Structures are given as structure tokens and as C-alpha cells.
């Protein structure tokens, strides 16, 4: 009869890890799947607790003896620890339990003299260490002495007599040190071994160690006793590990290693060079040792069959740990196949294909951020890295190219077909053309929302910013590292925007891969997700990328970027520096057709989908030239003294530009600007809608609102211009007008603001800055310290601060919809590409998130996961109304 | 029998202005007080509505005739408009109604021929204009023709026959233009006059005009009919206005004017030079015309008696509008005594003294901001102003002095006993010494929280900042105005920090006056108020001023200002530029005794009262030198190359300093700084408490908190240092640790933060900046436009934004006290000196407000008013928990 305390591996139904340990569960499942798992029994955690209390002998019931007897005559046993989770660690296994002087002749018959003596010696050594606390070094000294005495290279070369001598010496050493002779009964060995493993598990250092791996204080242990598959013997014998998927790509492919005449550890400890699994692999590696396939031709097929069974039964890709005993293949364990971030996608879709998991499971199986690896060129993880500078990972992917210090050079190099890395202190609007031509960007200053970072993300260009440990030696035209290395113009460097590192030279790269698996997973995500994913796209080029990533529209078109083009920046500057409203209007009249053409192109690309256009937002001084030379050029173009330009620029400069005269404040104080933009939008919509069946519905967004009257004022003018354009062009246009909620006050006053608005789009970059009183660009300096010290649980610019900023979002959403139940809610900060933040938006009932085009796939997957997870739990931070 | 439609002036009980108009109410009250008010009747608003509908004739009932008959035989009548509020305006009065050809002889008998004809002429002219819409110019042409014909200087010199002729001509003109002869019945004249006044009231332009003065759309009119006190006649006759309090000081003192042989208008229109009231006044003015006192010796005493009666009965200081008819003095109206802001205090306390009003009424009678006039030297309101520049009123009061462009010169001038006005583009910490020596400060840039503004307010120094229409010509060392005037070094200018103006030259000034009335009012305020008033005081000097204004403690001591002293700024800079923690500690060790000494002095001054000390808040780059020269000096002092200083300063500079590495972020990343400050505080407290019976209880405040863990980290270290100091000095110290709530997130997370805090002090400057996403310094440029256009109802930096920022305060207060019911709540932004904001704090249950020392009296009065007003209504903005 069985008790809950122990059970035969092959008798278990629905095992759980808390009772039998993770490995116990795996073994039981594999046994149930019909895999050749050596017979044995699982000792439950409850049983181990009793052993801890009373010793194993007190609980070694007759049933236990019966089961062990049922494993066969003179079998050797293994005893393994099986904690609830594998990563908690645990004491080492004890193998070959049951060798005694009496049983030795039978063993010799089975595995040969050398093998039998070796196994006996290892048992005495291992048992002595585990049970009696003997020093393994003392045993190893015996071996070393023999090696020396016989003048051979290693233990493997010792003559048979030496092995015999070693066993004798080991038995003597044991008896001497332990005070008792080595136990000559399998039962006795097993009982003491059980006691030893349980004792070790409960030791102080083991406790501390496993708690550091996340184990709870009362983590318990289960044990596994199994018949040994020996791996040592007369026929084909050995131990190995086979994987059936490629670690980098996730594609099917058998690989692994096999060590003839070896047991578990030896194969894994790597004392000897392992052989390969397939003949083909051996050939390509030009190894002398025969592959498993050559030794045992059926083995690869058997392993693949086992892999399929395991993956199906356990619902993931597992490698197989196996032992071959006289040509028979035994499965010792299954270990999760290691995989690169990129491989997770392929593996997940393949598992669905073979019916091992559902589509929903596959969607949950892939970490959305891992898609970055699919989307961008990356440095090969196995390539050596000569890191020479550190900064912020401003835009993912890696690029190699020649150091250039000016946009002009970047353009030149690009024209010559050479990759350029544009290196600047900071970038400014004048650099945009150069950035288009560069393969990567590196700045010494700036934060995650600096000009370089924002533009690079938009372009999908690898970018590292704020690399403060690099110095730009302008005179020598070189980058100098902290340890004095210098990279002159033309030197080859690599920027790793995924990690925020600068590397010397050109490490191996792996190309982005948007293969079938990626597309398949994305299509499933789109079927599941309930929250829209739009892109932040400022230019037709961005829009094309966005459309390529199958977004649901544009959630944020920052019109200011349109003004940075070479052919219009000077007109923009004339507008800004205009002395009279008349002059300003005249400059705006020249900007109108340019902006209208941009919108025509943008709307044509996005037709059929919504496009949210943010009216001009940044403080005007951002458009003015920064360098002395450019100021001179502008002065010449405008025919004014350069001092006028300098003075005007100075008078426009601000103490805290983030909190300055920008957003709707421009719209109120210089209404001509928004008038022009509204007209450009409506005229473009009229043109595009006349041409196409699929209509565009522009959504006009007012930035940086803090009071309802601001919206009223702008809305009145926009509505009037819409009416004018409709009358002039004899068309009907539908459009929506909404606000960007990015000040805490806008969130609090959501009721007032919802009245005149079709939508709220939360600008969580600014909202986070204002809620924390923390500029993202300036926070870079200490954010890492803050997060490391646990002062902030996470960088609130990476993952939405649910407790603070999140409460403002919830307040605004609830108050807004109280007044206007149809209010559309979106999020268009950088958090729009962050999975946790997307999950929050889903729970908060948002209609969409918007992120940079290259983040859209991540957002689509995260949105799908949010839907799947919200079916399980819906715990939003509760606002108790207090 | 009387109806509600009209009532005798002397019969009214408890009149109300909505029914009888403000003047009707005053007349009825004065009649009831026994004053010699001419008899007459009040026509209610309801009656005037009927007149408007049907014409006066339809409602001229017999009772009305009876009342009019009761006023006496052949009396002349006046008809006056009486709107609900005097400031709404209304049609002109019609006087002398009832003169007809038939009655003329009797009138001649009463007032003489010239007088009678003049009155008749004026009646025809006035009536013609009001009733028939005739052009008064046509009548004036008749007069001018006679003046010319008789070759005299003015109408008054015309011979009798001319007056006769004028009446004949006027009657003919009237008949000609109106188409009917001038009506020869008092009743008919009165009825048409009533119609005319009501019609005029309901005219479009009158409506628009009064609505611009704040009248509601349906503002109605009442009318007053009174027996004329003629002012023209055989004995002492005339009209006048007497005031019994001095307009500037509010002290008792009879003044006014009297015009013999005149009626209401003439006296007020100022066509003739009026005589004075008292003989003494005539003497000092060397006027030829006899004073009223000389004409009618009892009149001054009578007027004073009437004044006392009126002030008592009407509860305020009123001047008396009077007419003397044959030596009899009639009171026509009472007009509120005009008064400077400063005089309101004296008048209010005097009214209490005579029992006219209660102390509570007196407290409510004085606009708290008016106290500024008492506290600071001001430009005489009657002095001519040669304004040459405009800026922000950064610190109230006015000062005249010589233009100086450097702190050194200011110090030098001051040493020579000359007043200096320090003129700078902006000030920086290096200017502080110069500011101490200057009489006033003027900056071309900067906002209300700029360095200059903050320091000047602390010093009580008149200051104008951001005077963008002035240009500093550094080469010529001169200020140049927009119209090209130039003020070189040494030129005399005046800064008016109350108005934000710069004046050429030295206008007359009036000195500050903290007289008995001021002190009395303050003492009443302190008895009434329930909310504490503390001062923001950074230095011992500030603390002395604050103690002088009887504050309840220091609510904000900004420790950074202590570091700007000449003798320690370099040590501070060494600390900032230190390369290692060791170097930093060594500089801090040298700062410790200096800071401790400051606290010893501060605590000694404030002993017995709480002192809230804010740990270091500003970003460190604020302490670094700005000018090239000073950088060189520092480099020399520190023995490092100047490039090191420049580079280090550059690396510390921030994009948005307001949102940068400041406040508790310094405390977390460089804990040595707060350690030093905590030690200085505790050691100073130990020293002071050992010396004195009255103990000081320091309150340590952590700035710019946004997460609870920040508080935990700082609190742990502060508590540890307190324990160390207590052990070292063998004393017991009590102290409180709290936070400055100035980020929206701190308000939202108040529950977490309240756990470890004794108090919350709301820093509403920063909180407003962050809630609006608006930097106060940068908002200056457009705030005026915004407020004028009504985009913001008020400048939220002047008066707390109750709807947005206020909600955050309420959320924080409620959540904080949920967790910690004893949590002390204060406000220490500039709003602490703003009456509306103080009212809000009272309603929100705050314990105190803290403001700059010179605002403390304003805050004390406002706090008293808040208590008095909150007894009446307690409408806080409701947070519906949504």
C-alpha cells in the first residue's frame, strides 16, 4: 500500500511541485508519457520533514523496502534532491548507492573491473563527504598519489591494480576518519544518504543561499530515489544532453554532447571533451571522437521522438538529459532549451503548430521587449565586446561605422556608400539631415528625451546619448575615452543602442529578422488585443514605417518636426523673429503650403485610419540657430544685424523650457500659428478625401492644456477655420478636437476639459515629469542610483508610475467620461511602448496607446497579453476617493 | 394711505437698497437719525417699473399729490435717480421743479430777482434736455450771446435785465424746439421728468455703461423726490461738502469746500472757486473768500455733530453734502470719506473707539493688502510720476537713489551715506552683499521668483524685476529706455516695487507708519485668528524682522542662503567641486561650525517658538560662480586650472533646473550634506537650550519629496545624528521631521508620506509650477495677457489656484490625516501672504501659513478675516471623490 509520503514515479497522477519538487513532477510526467524514465520513487516533502524530525530510519517502512526491492535485483540507486523550484538549488545527488564488497563481483561482471572499482571509489568518496562530512580532498590525494606512482597522465590511464588499491585505501580512509567501516548494506547507505541530504538542505548556508534565489523561508525538499542507468559498461554506454532547437534562432536542429563511459556528473562537469550527437556535427567540427549517431545509429531519431513527446506533454521546448546503458537510452531529465530573446518567438509559434500550446499561451510566452531583438540589427551575443564608452540606450539596435563629427561628413560618407556614426556633444535641428544619412548616433550629453534620442527612435537608428565618460576633443577631432584611448575621425566604432554602449571596432552582428514566426505571432496578437496601437509619427517616412508595422493609426504627429527641414527652417525662424503680426503672418503664409503638402502625403499614407496631429508644442527658441555660424547665416538671410538674432534668441531663452511658453500657450498668445496649422490640416484633408474613397479623419490635439478656457479659445478658431475651408473648397470634413493631458491640472480638471473635447491623449512623458517634479533629461544623472538603491522601484520614465501618475490618469479618465461618456482615451508618451504601462491602460479602459513605430510590434503583443491577463485578474490601484 | 410703491423719506423703517436705491436708504437712515434731511418721498423700483410700462401719469395717484402737497406751499422739488448701487451711475438729477411764470414772483420774493431768473433758466434748460431731448448747447449759446452783448466776463456778472431776457429767450427756444410751450404746472413738470429719468435709465447706452460697472442686466431704478433746499437767497446761502477725516492718514480733521449762492451741481462742478469750511483753512490757504465758519460760525460744529451721528448710524466715515438755505443747514447726502489704503486702518480703529462698529467689523473693513502701504515707504499718490520703465512688482515699497551697476559701487555709495539703486541684468548670489547696501534693486530680466525678487522680499527692499523695456548698455554704463532716454551711473532714479515701475528723479515719498491704529488692529487680528502665521526667514536678520512682526515661528528657513555669505561661499564651492567623498566631507567639516553658529543665533532670536529648517534644496550649480572673473578667483583659491571649474560647472548645469537634481535628491545622492546640516541643527539646539529656559524645537523639513522611501532614507540618518549629538552633549532634544509637499506626487501619495512625518508643509510655489507645468519665471512673459484675456481667472502664483492646486492640497491633507491624525499642516509658498489663499488654508484645516516677514501683518489680518468669514460660510471646493 502507498501513502502520500512516497509514491512510485510511474504511478503518479497529476503531481505537484510543492509535494514532489519540480524534477519529481517532470519525471512523473515523462514516465506517464511513456518515456524511458528509470523506475524509482518520489519521497514527498512531508516525508522529508519527518526525516528531518526523526531520521530516515524511523520512517523506513516495509512498503518502502518493497518498492525498492521491486526495482530489481542488485540495482544501484541514485538519490537526488528535488526542491519545489529548480533554481533554489539543493545538495548534490548521490549516485551508485548499493555498491558493497559483497556486490562488487556482480558489478564487475556487469561493467568491467575498472568501471566497477571506479564507481565504488566514487561512492565511498561521495557518501563520505555527504554523510560523514569527510574531506573529498583527502580522497583526491589518494588518486593523485597513484597517478604519480604509476607515472601516468590522469586517472583514466591508471592500471587496473591502481583502481583496486584506491578502493582499499578509500575504505581504510573512510573507516579511519568516520570511526566506523563503510556500511556494507544498500539499505543502510540509502537511509544515511537521505538523512544527509535533508540535513544539508536545512543547513544555515543552504538556507541563505536559496533565499537569495527567491526561495521562501519555509521552502521544503522532496527526494527522488531511482534505479541507476549506469552509463558505464561493456556495450555502448555513456551520458549526454541533446537539444532540438537552435539557441539563437529557435529553429529545429539537433545538437548536444555525449560522453561515452560516463555518468551524470562527468558528462556535465566537462572533465573530458564530450563527443557530439550527430555524425554531421562531428564532421563539421572535425572531431576525432565518434558521435553518438555513429555509436548508436538510432539514438538521434529516438532523441527527437522523445523531444516531441516532452514538448507536447510539458508544453515547452526541452532538451533531453540521457544516459545510454548498453545501447539502451534512458531519459534522466528534461531541461528547458536555452534560447535567445529572438528564438522565443519561433519556439512559441512552433509549439502552437505542433499543438503543444494554444495561441494564447504562445502570446504569453514571449516577453514583448524581446521583440526588440527581432526588429533591430544586434551585436552577436557571443561576439567579444571591446566596450570603450557608456551612455543611455536611447534607441535600440547596433551599428558600426566611421566616426564623423559633422552632419555634412555623414552625408558625404553615406554618398560614398560608407556607414557613418555621427558623434556630437548634443544634436540640434540642424543635424537632422546628417542623422538621416548616418548609421548610428552618439552624443556625449543629453538624456532619453533629448533631441538625438527622440529623432533616432523615430528613424529606428541605433543611438547612445549622454556618454559622459567620453570626451570630444574638438581640436584634435577625436573621441577620447576615460582610459585615454582616442578614436579619430574615420575610425571604426560601433554603437549599441540596445545596451547603451560604445565599442571599438566592428563586432559580429546578427541581422533583424521579421520572419514568418514573427508575423504569425503579431497576427495572433492583433486578433486578441482589445486596445488600439497607434504610432507616433511625424513625417511621411515615419508614417510609412508605422503602416508597415500594421498600426491602427497615428496617435501623435508632432508638427514641429516638419519645420526642421532645411527648406523651411529659415522661414520658421523669420516667423519667430517677426516684429509685427503682419510679418509673422507673411512668414506663416509661406509655411502653409509646405505644411499642407506634408499632411497631404501623411494622410495619403494613412488613409482609412485616424491621424492625431498635435499643434505646435515646443518653445520657439528651440527653432533658432545655436551656433555662431548659423546665426550669421540667418542674419544674412533675413538682412538684419547678427546682434538682433542673438538678442532675440536670448530674450526667447527660458529658465525652464519644459515649463515655459510652449504648447497651447503659443496658441493663445500667437494665434496666427495655430490658425495656419489648422488650415493646412483641413486643406490637406480636403485634398486627400477628394482623391480617395478611404477618408482621413484628422484629430487635432491641443498640447499642454491646464485650463478649460485655453481649449475654448483654440477650439473657436479651429472650428471657424474648418468652416472656412469647407466653404472655400465645397467639401464636408469631419474632424475631432481633443487635448493632450500632460499637466496634473488638466487631469484634475478633466470634467471641465471633457466638455469641449472628443478625446484625451495622455502625454505621460510630461505628466511624469510634472508629477514627480523631475526632468527626464536631468534625472539621467541619478536615476540609476535611485533605482538601484530602491528609492524608486522603477524608473518612472520607463514604466508608468501606477501609484502616482497612474492615479492622475484614472482620475482624468473617470471624470472625463462622467461628463462625456464617448470620450476617447489614449496614451501617447513613451510609455505607449511599455508592456506594464499598456497593461495599465487596458485595465483603465483606454481606447489606444501610441508609441514610436519601431515599438509598435512590442505594443501590439503587450496589448494582447494585457487582454489575456485581464481575463485572469483586474486589480487596478484603487482610488478610494480620498 | 401709503403703498409699497412710494413712501415718505421720514416714514421709512428698515429700508433696503433693492427697493429704494442706495441713496434712498441713506436719506431714510439719516432722517431717522434726526438729521436735517429735506422732506420728500422715495419712489420704489416697482413703481419705476410701472412708470416704464405705462408712463408716470397713469400712476400719479391722489396719495402722491397729497404727499407732495404736504411738503409745503410753492416748494420747489428735486428729482433724483437712486439705483441700487451708487457706482452704477444713472441720469442726472432735475432740480427746481415747480418754477412757472405764475410762481415766479413768489420765488423772486424768496431769493431775489437774479437768483429766481437764473433758477428758472436752468430749469427750462435742464428739463428741455432731459424731457424733450433739446440740445443744452443751444441754451448756452443764449447765455454766451448775452455775455458778449453786455461785454462782461461771465454769466455771474450779467445785469438783471439780461437774466430776464434769457428766461424769455429760453421759453421761446423751448416752445420752438419742443413744439409745445414749457409746461406751466409743477405736477406736469414732475410727471414728465419722472418719465424722462426712467426712460433714460432704460436706454441702451445707459445699460451698457452700467453693466460695465458691474450692474446686472435687470438692474432697476428708484427715484427720490425732495423739497429743494435752495442754496440761493437773501441770507447765508450756498452748497458744500465737508469731510471729517484726513484722506491720507485717516486722522480726524475737518476739511471741505463751500460755494455761496449755489446749488448742488454748481458747488460740485467747480465752475467757481469754492470757499473753505474753516477760518483756519482759509488763513493757511490765504484765500480771499470768507470761509463757511466766518459766514456761519456754528456750521463747523454742526457738521462735526452730523458726521458723528452719520458715522455712528451708518457705521463708516462719511463726508456730508449739505446746502445752507438762509442760514439753515440741510443735509443732502452722505458720501463715503475718500481714504488712502493707509487711512483705512486708522478710520476702522477710530470707528471702533466711538462704538460705531465692532472690532470684528473693523477687521473685515481693512483690505489686508492695504497694509503694504503702512509697512513700506511709498511714492506720494499725489506726486507726479515720470515713469521710464516697467517691470514686475517684485518687492513692495519705493526707493530713490543713484544708479549703480555693481555690488561694489553700491557698498561704496552706502558707505558715503548715499542711497544706491543696484541695477543688474539679473542678480546672483555674489550680489547679495551689494543688495544689503542698496536702497532698491532693479533687474532687466527675471520673474517673481528670481534671485533678486526673493532676496529683496526677504530684505524688505523695494525691487522691480524683469524690466524688459529697459536696456542695459554695459559699455556706456547706462540704462537706456525704449524712447531713448539714458540714465548713466550716478543718475537719480526711483524704483516703485509696489507697482513695478521705474521713475526718473525723486518723487515725493510718504514714510511707512506703524502707528497705534496699526498695532491695535493687529492685536485684534491675533485675538480672532485661528490659524498660525509664521515667517519665511533665512538669516538672523530676517528672524529679527519676523519677531518684530509678532509671528508664531519660522515656517521656512532656507538654509542655502546661509552659504552665500562671502566668507563661506568658497568653502561651499569646494564642497560641490570635490572629487571624492573625502574631499567633500572635509569641506563640509569646515561649513559645519559656520552653519551651527547661524542656527545658534537664529534659535536664540526665535526661542520659545518653532523653527522649520529646510534641508539644502537648490541644484548645486546655483552656488557656482557665473562670471569669468569669479571663476578665475575660485580656481586660484582652489589651486586648480580654471578649465576644471568651467567644465565642472558645465557638467552640473541642467536643462530644467526646477525639475533637476535638487531637494531630497541631493540628500539621497550626497548624504554627507544633509548629515552636516542635521548635525549643525542639533548642536545649535543643544547650545541654545542649555542657555535658555525657553526651548527651541527644531522642525527639519525635507524638500522636493516624491516617494516615501526618500523620507525613510533621510529620516534614518537624521535620527541617527540626533542620537549621536544627544549622546555627545548629554542633552535631550526634541525635534520634528516633516516634508515639504511640493510635487503633485507627494500630494497624491500623502498616505505613504504621513507615516514617517510630523508635518506637511505645502510649498505652493513649486506645486503650482508643477501642477500647471508652468515655470513662474518663464510665465511672466505672458501671464498678464493670459489674465487679461480671462484664460486664467487669476495669476495662480499670486492667488492659490483653488480648483487645481487646491484640490491637491485637500487630497494631501485628508489622506495625510487619515493615517496620522496629529499631522501638522502648513503652507510656506508665497501664497502664505495672500489673503484668498489664507482663507483657503483656514477652511482646509491647516495649522499655519508662512510668508516673508514683511507680509506677516497682512497674513495675520487675512487670517483673522478668514476666521470671521468662515463663521458665515464654509464653501470649500468639493472633491466628490471622482
Interface residues (C-beta under 8 A of the other chain):
Chain A: X447 X468 X651 X654 X655 X656 X657 X658 X659 X660 X661 X665 X668 X669 X704 X706 X707 X709 X710 X713 X742 X743 X744 X745 X748 X749 X766 X769 X770 X771 X772 X773 X774 X775 X777 X778 X779 X781 X782 X785 X786 X789 X790 X791 X792 X801 X803 X804 X805 X807 X808 X811 X814 X815 X818 X880 X881 X882
Chain B: X447 X468 X651 X654 X655 X656 X657 X658 X659 X660 X661 X663 X665 X668 X669 X704 X706 X707 X709 X710 X713 X742 X743 X744 X745 X748 X749 X766 X769 X770 X771 X772 X773 X774 X775 X777 X778 X779 X781 X782 X785 X786 X789 X790 X791 X792 X801 X803 X804 X805 X807 X808 X811 X814 X815 X818 X880 X881 X882
